[in-house]
């Protein structure tokens, strides 16, 4: 699967300008959250599945559900649904439910957008934590030129490790651009620290996004770890729709 990543990176470099359209703003499939909210009174559902290799074993995550509801024009409520994780190396089961909100802090005429995203996992799943784990993310994005845009985020998740609370910090940067009038592409780099081992993890990620209509979007994405602590290749598929 490793050869697919450079192919998609090459596709990103040869993209052509895209005409403006009423596209959805989704938080998937990249790791970087969108700074934009879904709009007052709008319900948006995002879901997917991801297959990841880990040495001689594999891991399949099915669900990845996120329900977003626009309570105000720049404020949304978020409900993360449990995913089912299956593997031949670990116990199968459900991940935790999460709740949170997103606040669109800035939406400037220059195209600069900024947002604040919070989340709290609840100990409901078979494979989840025994305690609630809060996450906070600050994200910003802007156009680079007529065909490229860039976004970046920094965030932290707090969790309990051996009866001691630890913080995991992470950061991402993503470039996105159109390939044609509908198909879009992105390439992304993610880094995070691992308090369990005091190591760092780096992941490169790329993918394609296709808006079927104004209210329906599908995506295909893949990535790989860049060091021994980052895991092996993964590939995923997803869908998002709103009403």
Helices and strands as residue ranges (DSSP letters): H 2-13, E 43-54, E 57-72, E 75-80, E 84-87, E 93-94, E 97-107, E 113-122, E 133-143, E 148-161, E 164-178, E 183-194, E 199-213, E 216-225, E 234-242
